Amino acid sequence: MVRIFFQGKRLLFTLLVIVVAGILCSLGAWQWGRYQQRIALNTRINSRMVAAAVPLLGGPIDPEEFDYRRVELRGTFDNTQSVLLRNRSFEGTTGYHLLTPLRLESGESVLVDRGWVPLNESPARARDGYVVGGEVRITGVARKSEAGRIGPIDPPFTTTRPRLDAWFRVDIARIAEQVGYPLLPVFVEVQPEATASPIPPIPAETTDLGPGSNLSYTIQWFSFALILLVGYVAVMLRGKPVR
């Protein structure tokens, strides 16, 4: 019975089906590998976020080692250098996140994502309306710079545009250029408190990357391969000619 798949012109069609099915299975295996990598990364992220917070005191910092770690920090906000982060939402309402440099006791500075503010806030209003004076203590999650990620690109500085008041991503190096002093190579996302009232800026809880779509793609590619093979075998066994 196997010989009918390799007789005459059927041989070429059989080889073509085998090659295509192999490609589909390879795509499925690749997506499965990506899924496993994502799960491993989420496990590492969650283990870091549930660990005890470590003091962020400045000094040499490895962004990869601090990414998603809970940190504690103390300092004063430089409200004059606040900027907005575009395309952020709160309970389905589009707005910004407010980013403000925090001057640490060590003399170094770190960018802090203080949370969501309404879309109708102008950069000037964000700087002037959400001023926090004096020393503050913050518990948050450290994140590495978002420079180089896929998505909208923030325009370059020019003589007519020496600064950007609203950004698509937290590009720490570029934001430091317009701030005028160095920033640590991580920024800190303030975490919400259970008893806090919803008054902007409203902190957003940091989460892992989620399961993503790799598992569904894995199932899709292997299903395509199975459908192709079963369908081809069914056609051959029913004796339909292949021309």
FIDOLUM-449876 format. One record per residue (C-alpha): residue number from 1; residue in one letter; y, z, x. Coordinates in pm, whole numbers, plus 50000, padded with zeros to 5 digits. Example, Ala and Ser with C-alpha at 12.3 -4.5 7.8 and 13.67 -1.06 7.14 Angstrom:
<atom><num>1</num><residu>a</residu><north>49550</north><up>50780</up><east>51230</east></atom>
<atom><num>2</num><residu>s</residu><north>49894</north><up>50714</up><east>51367</east></atom>
END
This chain:
<atom><num>1</num><residu>m</residu><north>50000</north><up>50000</up><east>50000</east></atom>
<atom><num>2</num><residu>v</residu><north>50233</north><up>50070</up><east>50288</east></atom>
<atom><num>3</num><residu>r</residu><north>50199</north><up>49709</up><east>50405</east></atom>
<atom><num>4</num><residu>i</residu><north>50401</north><up>49574</up><east>50110</east></atom>
<atom><num>5</num><residu>f</residu><north>50713</north><up>49726</up><east>50266</east></atom>
<atom><num>6</num><residu>f</residu><north>50667</north><up>49527</up><east>50586</east></atom>
<atom><num>7</num><residu>q</residu><north>50559</north><up>49186</up><east>50463</east></atom>
<atom><num>8</num><residu>g</residu><north>50781</north><up>48882</up><east>50493</east></atom>
<atom><num>9</num><residu>k</residu><north>51145</north><up>48932</up><east>50401</east></atom>
<atom><num>10</num><residu>r</residu><north>51064</north><up>49285</up><east>50285</east></atom>
<atom><num>11</num><residu>l</residu><north>51045</north><up>49389</up><east>50649</east></atom>
<atom><num>12</num><residu>l</residu><north>51418</north><up>49326</up><east>50702</east></atom>
<atom><num>13</num><residu>f</residu><north>51511</north><up>49509</up><east>50379</east></atom>
<atom><num>14</num><residu>t</residu><north>51284</north><up>49800</up><east>50470</east></atom>
<atom><num>15</num><residu>l</residu><north>51435</north><up>49832</up><east>50816</east></atom>
<atom><num>16</num><residu>l</residu><north>51785</north><up>49813</up><east>50666</east></atom>
<atom><num>17</num><residu>v</residu><north>51704</north><up>50087</up><east>50414</east></atom>
<atom><num>18</num><residu>i</residu><north>51560</north><up>50307</up><east>50691</east></atom>
<atom><num>19</num><residu>v</residu><north>51872</north><up>50259</up><east>50906</east></atom>
<atom><num>20</num><residu>v</residu><north>52111</north><up>50333</up><east>50618</east></atom>
<atom><num>21</num><residu>a</residu><north>51908</north><up>50637</up><east>50512</east></atom>
<atom><num>22</num><residu>g</residu><north>51915</north><up>50759</up><east>50873</east></atom>
<atom><num>23</num><residu>i</residu><north>52293</north><up>50724</up><east>50882</east></atom>
<atom><num>24</num><residu>l</residu><north>52328</north><up>50913</up><east>50554</east></atom>
<atom><num>25</num><residu>c</residu><north>52103</north><up>51192</up><east>50682</east></atom>
<atom><num>26</num><residu>s</residu><north>52304</north><up>51208</up><east>51005</east></atom>
<atom><num>27</num><residu>l</residu><north>52623</north><up>51253</up><east>50804</east></atom>
<atom><num>28</num><residu>g</residu><north>52453</north><up>51525</up><east>50602</east></atom>
<atom><num>29</num><residu>a</residu><north>52337</north><up>51703</up><east>50917</east></atom>
<atom><num>30</num><residu>w</residu><north>52689</north><up>51680</up><east>51064</east></atom>
<atom><num>31</num><residu>q</residu><north>52841</north><up>51832</up><east>50749</east></atom>
<atom><num>32</num><residu>w</residu><north>52578</north><up>52107</up><east>50755</east></atom>
<atom><num>33</num><residu>g</residu><north>52675</north><up>52188</up><east>51112</east></atom>
<atom><num>34</num><residu>r</residu><north>53041</north><up>52204</up><east>51012</east></atom>
<atom><num>35</num><residu>y</residu><north>52950</north><up>52435</up><east>50726</east></atom>
<atom><num>36</num><residu>q</residu><north>52761</north><up>52668</up><east>50959</east></atom>
<atom><num>37</num><residu>q</residu><north>53057</north><up>52673</up><east>51198</east></atom>
<atom><num>38</num><residu>r</residu><north>53294</north><up>52761</up><east>50915</east></atom>
<atom><num>39</num><residu>i</residu><north>53072</north><up>53044</up><east>50794</east></atom>
<atom><num>40</num><residu>a</residu><north>53050</north><up>53182</up><east>51149</east></atom>
<atom><num>41</num><residu>l</residu><north>53429</north><up>53160</up><east>51184</east></atom>
<atom><num>42</num><residu>n</residu><north>53482</north><up>53337</up><east>50851</east></atom>
<atom><num>43</num><residu>t</residu><north>53245</north><up>53613</up><east>50961</east></atom>
<atom><num>44</num><residu>r</residu><north>53445</north><up>53661</up><east>51280</east></atom>
<atom><num>45</num><residu>i</residu><north>53776</north><up>53655</up><east>51090</east></atom>
<atom><num>46</num><residu>n</residu><north>53663</north><up>53914</up><east>50836</east></atom>
<atom><num>47</num><residu>s</residu><north>53521</north><up>54142</up><east>51104</east></atom>
<atom><num>48</num><residu>r</residu><north>53858</north><up>54136</up><east>51280</east></atom>
<atom><num>49</num><residu>m</residu><north>54057</north><up>54205</up><east>50965</east></atom>
<atom><num>50</num><residu>v</residu><north>53849</north><up>54511</up><east>50867</east></atom>
<atom><num>51</num><residu>a</residu><north>53872</north><up>54662</up><east>51215</east></atom>
<atom><num>52</num><residu>a</residu><north>54125</north><up>54936</up><east>51286</east></atom>
<atom><num>53</num><residu>a</residu><north>54478</north><up>54812</up><east>51347</east></atom>
<atom><num>54</num><residu>v</residu><north>54588</north><up>54796</up><east>51710</east></atom>
<atom><num>55</num><residu>p</residu><north>54946</north><up>54854</up><east>51827</east></atom>
<atom><num>56</num><residu>l</residu><north>55142</north><up>54538</up><east>51908</east></atom>
<atom><num>57</num><residu>l</residu><north>55359</north><up>54653</up><east>52192</east></atom>
<atom><num>58</num><residu>g</residu><north>55442</north><up>54325</up><east>52363</east></atom>
<atom><num>59</num><residu>g</residu><north>55332</north><up>54223</up><east>52708</east></atom>
<atom><num>60</num><residu>p</residu><north>55073</north><up>53951</up><east>52784</east></atom>
<atom><num>61</num><residu>i</residu><north>54895</north><up>53845</up><east>52465</east></atom>
<atom><num>62</num><residu>d</residu><north>54607</north><up>53600</up><east>52424</east></atom>
<atom><num>63</num><residu>p</residu><north>54670</north><up>53427</up><east>52087</east></atom>
<atom><num>64</num><residu>e</residu><north>54300</north><up>53348</up><east>52046</east></atom>
<atom><num>65</num><residu>e</residu><north>54201</north><up>53711</up><east>52096</east></atom>
<atom><num>66</num><residu>f</residu><north>54470</north><up>53841</up><east>51858</east></atom>
<atom><num>67</num><residu>d</residu><north>54424</north><up>53578</up><east>51587</east></atom>
<atom><num>68</num><residu>y</residu><north>54340</north><up>53755</up><east>51256</east></atom>
<atom><num>69</num><residu>r</residu><north>54352</north><up>54102</up><east>51411</east></atom>
<atom><num>70</num><residu>r</residu><north>54519</north><up>54382</up><east>51219</east></atom>
<atom><num>71</num><residu>v</residu><north>54818</north><up>54510</up><east>51412</east></atom>
<atom><num>72</num><residu>e</residu><north>55081</north><up>54781</up><east>51387</east></atom>
<atom><num>73</num><residu>l</residu><north>55432</north><up>54727</up><east>51515</east></atom>
<atom><num>74</num><residu>r</residu><north>55769</north><up>54894</up><east>51512</east></atom>
<atom><num>75</num><residu>g</residu><north>56116</north><up>54753</up><east>51570</east></atom>
<atom><num>76</num><residu>t</residu><north>56432</north><up>54617</up><east>51409</east></atom>
<atom><num>77</num><residu>f</residu><north>56474</north><up>54285</up><east>51230</east></atom>
<atom><num>78</num><residu>d</residu><north>56713</north><up>54021</up><east>51361</east></atom>
<atom><num>79</num><residu>n</residu><north>56818</north><up>53915</up><east>51012</east></atom>
<atom><num>80</num><residu>t</residu><north>57059</north><up>53651</up><east>51144</east></atom>
<atom><num>81</num><residu>q</residu><north>56762</north><up>53440</up><east>51263</east></atom>
<atom><num>82</num><residu>s</residu><north>56556</north><up>53440</up><east>50942</east></atom>
<atom><num>83</num><residu>v</residu><north>56407</north><up>53104</up><east>50841</east></atom>
<atom><num>84</num><residu>l</residu><north>56201</north><up>52981</up><east>50547</east></atom>
<atom><num>85</num><residu>l</residu><north>55845</north><up>52849</up><east>50542</east></atom>
<atom><num>86</num><residu>r</residu><north>55805</north><up>52570</up><east>50286</east></atom>
<atom><num>87</num><residu>n</residu><north>55546</north><up>52514</up><east>50013</east></atom>
<atom><num>88</num><residu>r</residu><north>55426</north><up>52868</up><east>49950</east></atom>
<atom><num>89</num><residu>s</residu><north>55335</north><up>53000</up><east>49608</east></atom>
<atom><num>90</num><residu>f</residu><north>55305</north><up>53333</up><east>49429</east></atom>
<atom><num>91</num><residu>e</residu><north>55105</north><up>53354</up><east>49104</east></atom>
<atom><num>92</num><residu>g</residu><north>55143</north><up>52979</up><east>49056</east></atom>
<atom><num>93</num><residu>t</residu><north>55517</north><up>52973</up><east>49126</east></atom>
<atom><num>94</num><residu>t</residu><north>55634</north><up>52761</up><east>49420</east></atom>
<atom><num>95</num><residu>g</residu><north>55866</north><up>52914</up><east>49673</east></atom>
<atom><num>96</num><residu>y</residu><north>55902</north><up>52996</up><east>50042</east></atom>
<atom><num>97</num><residu>h</residu><north>55788</north><up>53261</up><east>50284</east></atom>
<atom><num>98</num><residu>l</residu><north>56060</north><up>53446</up><east>50473</east></atom>
<atom><num>99</num><residu>l</residu><north>56017</north><up>53459</up><east>50851</east></atom>
<atom><num>100</num><residu>t</residu><north>56227</north><up>53703</up><east>51054</east></atom>
<atom><num>101</num><residu>p</residu><north>56208</north><up>53797</up><east>51424</east></atom>
<atom><num>102</num><residu>l</residu><north>56137</north><up>54164</up><east>51488</east></atom>
<atom><num>103</num><residu>r</residu><north>56280</north><up>54313</up><east>51807</east></atom>
<atom><num>104</num><residu>l</residu><north>56015</north><up>54551</up><east>51944</east></atom>
<atom><num>105</num><residu>e</residu><north>56085</north><up>54871</up><east>52132</east></atom>
<atom><num>106</num><residu>s</residu><north>55959</north><up>54697</up><east>52446</east></atom>
<atom><num>107</num><residu>g</residu><north>56250</north><up>54453</up><east>52420</east></atom>
<atom><num>108</num><residu>e</residu><north>56023</north><up>54162</up><east>52326</east></atom>
<atom><num>109</num><residu>s</residu><north>56029</north><up>53993</up><east>51987</east></atom>
<atom><num>110</num><residu>v</residu><north>55769</north><up>53872</up><east>51740</east></atom>
<atom><num>111</num><residu>l</residu><north>55807</north><up>53654</up><east>51434</east></atom>
<atom><num>112</num><residu>v</residu><north>55714</north><up>53831</up><east>51109</east></atom>
<atom><num>113</num><residu>d</residu><north>55613</north><up>53660</up><east>50783</east></atom>
<atom><num>114</num><residu>r</residu><north>55763</north><up>53907</up><east>50536</east></atom>
<atom><num>115</num><residu>g</residu><north>55634</north><up>53730</up><east>50224</east></atom>
<atom><num>116</num><residu>w</residu><north>55725</north><up>53509</up><east>49929</east></atom>
<atom><num>117</num><residu>v</residu><north>56076</north><up>53442</up><east>49802</east></atom>
<atom><num>118</num><residu>p</residu><north>56177</north><up>53213</up><east>49510</east></atom>
<atom><num>119</num><residu>l</residu><north>56229</north><up>52841</up><east>49557</east></atom>
<atom><num>120</num><residu>n</residu><north>56593</north><up>52859</up><east>49449</east></atom>
<atom><num>121</num><residu>e</residu><north>56682</north><up>53075</up><east>49748</east></atom>
<atom><num>122</num><residu>s</residu><north>56892</north><up>52899</up><east>50007</east></atom>
<atom><num>123</num><residu>p</residu><north>56844</north><up>52980</up><east>50377</east></atom>
<atom><num>124</num><residu>a</residu><north>57181</north><up>53157</up><east>50377</east></atom>
<atom><num>125</num><residu>r</residu><north>57082</north><up>53365</up><east>50075</east></atom>
<atom><num>126</num><residu>a</residu><north>56748</north><up>53446</up><east>50241</east></atom>
<atom><num>127</num><residu>r</residu><north>56930</north><up>53573</up><east>50549</east></atom>
<atom><num>128</num><residu>d</residu><north>57200</north><up>53761</up><east>50363</east></atom>
<atom><num>129</num><residu>g</residu><north>57005</north><up>53877</up><east>50056</east></atom>
<atom><num>130</num><residu>y</residu><north>56697</north><up>54024</up><east>50224</east></atom>
<atom><num>131</num><residu>v</residu><north>56857</north><up>54209</up><east>50511</east></atom>
<atom><num>132</num><residu>v</residu><north>56664</north><up>54511</up><east>50633</east></atom>
<atom><num>133</num><residu>g</residu><north>56852</north><up>54743</up><east>50868</east></atom>
<atom><num>134</num><residu>g</residu><north>56726</north><up>55011</up><east>51100</east></atom>
<atom><num>135</num><residu>e</residu><north>56383</north><up>55063</up><east>51245</east></atom>
<atom><num>136</num><residu>v</residu><north>56082</north><up>54949</up><east>51043</east></atom>
<atom><num>137</num><residu>r</residu><north>55708</north><up>55008</up><east>51079</east></atom>
<atom><num>138</num><residu>i</residu><north>55479</north><up>54721</up><east>50982</east></atom>
<atom><num>139</num><residu>t</residu><north>55106</north><up>54681</up><east>50940</east></atom>
<atom><num>140</num><residu>g</residu><north>55000</north><up>54320</up><east>50928</east></atom>
<atom><num>141</num><residu>v</residu><north>54763</north><up>54052</up><east>51052</east></atom>
<atom><num>142</num><residu>a</residu><north>54841</north><up>53859</up><east>51371</east></atom>
<atom><num>143</num><residu>r</residu><north>54810</north><up>53483</up><east>51356</east></atom>
<atom><num>144</num><residu>k</residu><north>54843</north><up>53220</up><east>51628</east></atom>
<atom><num>145</num><residu>s</residu><north>55104</north><up>52945</up><east>51616</east></atom>
<atom><num>146</num><residu>e</residu><north>55047</north><up>52661</up><east>51370</east></atom>
<atom><num>147</num><residu>a</residu><north>55180</north><up>52396</up><east>51609</east></atom>
<atom><num>148</num><residu>g</residu><north>54966</north><up>52082</up><east>51618</east></atom>
<atom><num>149</num><residu>r</residu><north>54804</north><up>52125</up><east>51278</east></atom>
<atom><num>150</num><residu>i</residu><north>54758</north><up>51827</up><east>51049</east></atom>
<atom><num>151</num><residu>g</residu><north>55026</north><up>51796</up><east>50783</east></atom>
<atom><num>152</num><residu>p</residu><north>55400</north><up>51736</up><east>50745</east></atom>
<atom><num>153</num><residu>i</residu><north>55590</north><up>51739</up><east>51073</east></atom>
<atom><num>154</num><residu>d</residu><north>55913</north><up>51931</up><east>51117</east></atom>
<atom><num>155</num><residu>p</residu><north>56193</north><up>51704</up><east>51244</east></atom>
<atom><num>156</num><residu>p</residu><north>56322</north><up>51739</up><east>51601</east></atom>
<atom><num>157</num><residu>f</residu><north>56644</north><up>51913</up><east>51693</east></atom>
<atom><num>158</num><residu>t</residu><north>56943</north><up>51687</up><east>51748</east></atom>
<atom><num>159</num><residu>t</residu><north>57309</north><up>51734</up><east>51831</east></atom>
<atom><num>160</num><residu>t</residu><north>57386</north><up>51712</up><east>51459</east></atom>
<atom><num>161</num><residu>r</residu><north>57086</north><up>51926</up><east>51362</east></atom>
<atom><num>162</num><residu>p</residu><north>57064</north><up>52207</up><east>51621</east></atom>
<atom><num>163</num><residu>r</residu><north>56847</north><up>52426</up><east>51399</east></atom>
<atom><num>164</num><residu>l</residu><north>56609</north><up>52410</up><east>51104</east></atom>
<atom><num>165</num><residu>d</residu><north>56647</north><up>52661</up><east>50826</east></atom>
<atom><num>166</num><residu>a</residu><north>56321</north><up>52563</up><east>50652</east></atom>
<atom><num>167</num><residu>w</residu><north>55992</north><up>52476</up><east>50826</east></atom>
<atom><num>168</num><residu>f</residu><north>55662</north><up>52323</up><east>50719</east></atom>
<atom><num>169</num><residu>r</residu><north>55463</north><up>52527</up><east>50970</east></atom>
<atom><num>170</num><residu>v</residu><north>55504</north><up>52830</up><east>51194</east></atom>
<atom><num>171</num><residu>d</residu><north>55561</north><up>52656</up><east>51525</east></atom>
<atom><num>172</num><residu>i</residu><north>55646</north><up>52961</up><east>51734</east></atom>
<atom><num>173</num><residu>a</residu><north>55761</north><up>52774</up><east>52046</east></atom>
<atom><num>174</num><residu>r</residu><north>56004</north><up>52554</up><east>51852</east></atom>
<atom><num>175</num><residu>i</residu><north>56136</north><up>52839</up><east>51640</east></atom>
<atom><num>176</num><residu>a</residu><north>56197</north><up>53035</up><east>51961</east></atom>
<atom><num>177</num><residu>e</residu><north>56412</north><up>52745</up><east>52085</east></atom>
<atom><num>178</num><residu>q</residu><north>56659</north><up>52788</up><east>51800</east></atom>
<atom><num>179</num><residu>v</residu><north>56637</north><up>53167</up><east>51797</east></atom>
<atom><num>180</num><residu>g</residu><north>56758</north><up>53169</up><east>52156</east></atom>
<atom><num>181</num><residu>y</residu><north>56515</north><up>53422</up><east>52301</east></atom>
<atom><num>182</num><residu>p</residu><north>56138</north><up>53429</up><east>52366</east></atom>
<atom><num>183</num><residu>l</residu><north>55892</north><up>53516</up><east>52091</east></atom>
<atom><num>184</num><residu>l</residu><north>55540</north><up>53649</up><east>52137</east></atom>
<atom><num>185</num><residu>p</residu><north>55275</north><up>53374</up><east>52100</east></atom>
<atom><num>186</num><residu>v</residu><north>55154</north><up>53519</up><east>51768</east></atom>
<atom><num>187</num><residu>f</residu><north>55330</north><up>53588</up><east>51440</east></atom>
<atom><num>188</num><residu>v</residu><north>55248</north><up>53870</up><east>51200</east></atom>
<atom><num>189</num><residu>e</residu><north>55176</north><up>53835</up><east>50828</east></atom>
<atom><num>190</num><residu>v</residu><north>55279</north><up>54151</up><east>50643</east></atom>
<atom><num>191</num><residu>q</residu><north>55003</north><up>54268</up><east>50408</east></atom>
<atom><num>192</num><residu>p</residu><north>55065</north><up>54374</up><east>50047</east></atom>
<atom><num>193</num><residu>e</residu><north>55039</north><up>54738</up><east>49943</east></atom>
<atom><num>194</num><residu>a</residu><north>54855</north><up>54831</up><east>49624</east></atom>
<atom><num>195</num><residu>t</residu><north>55147</north><up>55041</up><east>49499</east></atom>
<atom><num>196</num><residu>a</residu><north>55424</north><up>54800</up><east>49599</east></atom>
<atom><num>197</num><residu>s</residu><north>55645</north><up>54653</up><east>49326</east></atom>
<atom><num>198</num><residu>p</residu><north>55671</north><up>54270</up><east>49305</east></atom>
<atom><num>199</num><residu>i</residu><north>56020</north><up>54244</up><east>49452</east></atom>
<atom><num>200</num><residu>p</residu><north>56082</north><up>53958</up><east>49700</east></atom>
<atom><num>201</num><residu>p</residu><north>55993</north><up>53916</up><east>49972</east></atom>
<atom><num>202</num><residu>i</residu><north>55640</north><up>53968</up><east>49834</east></atom>
<atom><num>203</num><residu>p</residu><north>55373</north><up>53988</up><east>50108</east></atom>
<atom><num>204</num><residu>a</residu><north>55070</north><up>53761</up><east>50068</east></atom>
<atom><num>205</num><residu>e</residu><north>54725</north><up>53890</up><east>50155</east></atom>
<atom><num>206</num><residu>t</residu><north>54569</north><up>53716</up><east>50453</east></atom>
<atom><num>207</num><residu>t</residu><north>54223</north><up>53578</up><east>50377</east></atom>
<atom><num>208</num><residu>d</residu><north>53955</north><up>53386</up><east>50563</east></atom>
<atom><num>209</num><residu>l</residu><north>53924</north><up>53006</up><east>50547</east></atom>
<atom><num>210</num><residu>g</residu><north>53694</north><up>53006</up><east>50245</east></atom>
<atom><num>211</num><residu>p</residu><north>53365</north><up>52813</up><east>50220</east></atom>
<atom><num>212</num><residu>g</residu><north>53534</north><up>52473</up><east>50226</east></atom>
<atom><num>213</num><residu>s</residu><north>53372</north><up>52153</up><east>50098</east></atom>
<atom><num>214</num><residu>n</residu><north>53122</north><up>52092</up><east>50380</east></atom>
<atom><num>215</num><residu>l</residu><north>52824</north><up>52226</up><east>50184</east></atom>
<atom><num>216</num><residu>s</residu><north>52893</north><up>51997</up><east>49888</east></atom>
<atom><num>217</num><residu>y</residu><north>52929</north><up>51702</up><east>50128</east></atom>
<atom><num>218</num><residu>t</residu><north>52598</north><up>51799</up><east>50289</east></atom>
<atom><num>219</num><residu>i</residu><north>52424</north><up>51787</up><east>49952</east></atom>
<atom><num>220</num><residu>q</residu><north>52600</north><up>51461</up><east>49868</east></atom>
<atom><num>221</num><residu>w</residu><north>52491</north><up>51273</up><east>50181</east></atom>
<atom><num>222</num><residu>f</residu><north>52130</north><up>51392</up><east>50166</east></atom>
<atom><num>223</num><residu>s</residu><north>52120</north><up>51307</up><east>49794</east></atom>
<atom><num>224</num><residu>f</residu><north>52241</north><up>50955</up><east>49868</east></atom>
<atom><num>225</num><residu>a</residu><north>51966</north><up>50915</up><east>50127</east></atom>
<atom><num>226</num><residu>l</residu><north>51700</north><up>51045</up><east>49887</east></atom>
<atom><num>227</num><residu>i</residu><north>51821</north><up>50821</up><east>49603</east></atom>
<atom><num>228</num><residu>l</residu><north>51817</north><up>50519</up><east>49833</east></atom>
<atom><num>229</num><residu>l</residu><north>51465</north><up>50584</up><east>49960</east></atom>
<atom><num>230</num><residu>v</residu><north>51316</north><up>50676</up><east>49623</east></atom>
<atom><num>231</num><residu>g</residu><north>51486</north><up>50384</up><east>49454</east></atom>
<atom><num>232</num><residu>y</residu><north>51368</north><up>50136</up><east>49714</east></atom>
<atom><num>233</num><residu>v</residu><north>51011</north><up>50262</up><east>49700</east></atom>
<atom><num>234</num><residu>a</residu><north>51016</north><up>50247</up><east>49319</east></atom>
<atom><num>235</num><residu>v</residu><north>51136</north><up>49886</up><east>49321</east></atom>
<atom><num>236</num><residu>m</residu><north>50871</north><up>49783</up><east>49573</east></atom>
<atom><num>237</num><residu>l</residu><north>50587</north><up>49954</up><east>49389</east></atom>
<atom><num>238</num><residu>r</residu><north>50687</north><up>49791</up><east>49062</east></atom>
<atom><num>239</num><residu>g</residu><north>50635</north><up>49457</up><east>49233</east></atom>
<atom><num>240</num><residu>k</residu><north>50988</north><up>49325</up><east>49190</east></atom>
<atom><num>241</num><residu>p</residu><north>51055</north><up>49051</up><east>49446</east></atom>
<atom><num>242</num><residu>v</residu><north>51322</north><up>49101</up><east>49704</east></atom>
<atom><num>243</num><residu>r</residu><north>51505</north><up>48781</up><east>49785</east></atom>
END
